[in-house]
């Protein structure tokens, strides 16, 4: 689980360093790929703690950006 948490922190840091509105089409696609990977990592972390899974998914859904 520590590897997943580290991967999540690194991916979040990478996406927070730039504004997607300032990216060209190729870079924006990479940004979206990273965003989807973040979602996959979060799902894996939630799956490891299934007792809070539905509540965690509901909270995360509130912060999910359209894209």
N, C-alpha and C positions, 0 to 999 in steps of 0.2 A: 504494500500500500504506500510506503514512503516514496517508491519510484513514481507512482501515479501522482502523488501530491506534488512532487518536484516537477514532473512534466506539466502539470496544471499551472503551477506558479510561473514556469518559464514561458508557456504558451500565452498566458494572460499578460505577462510583461511585454512580450513581443507585439501583441495586438494593441496594447494600450499606448505604445510608443508612437503610433501614427493615427492620423485622422483618415478614415476610409474615404471621405469626400475629397481628399487631396491626392488620391491614388489614381494611376492610369489603369486601364482595363486589365492588363496582365498582373499588376501588383494587387489590384482589388480581388482578382480571382484567388491569389495566394492568401490574401487576408481572409477570404471566405473559407478556404480550405482549413486554415488554422482555426477559425471560429468553429467549424464543424468538428475538428479534432478536439477542441476544448469540450464541446458537448459530449463527445464519446468518452472522454476521460471522466467527466462529471458523472455520466451514466455508470461507468465502471465503479467509481467510488461509491455511488449510491447503492449499487447492487451488492457491494460488500457490507452494507449496513441496511439490510432490507427492512428492518423494523421502522425506519424513518423514511423509507423510499417515497411513498405517496406524498407526504408532507414536503419533503425536499424538492420533489418535482414541481409541486404547486408553487413553491416559493420561486424556484428558478424560472418557471414559465412567466412570472410577472416581470422578470428582468430581461427576457429574451427579446432581442431586436428583430424586426422583420428583415428578411434578407433573402 
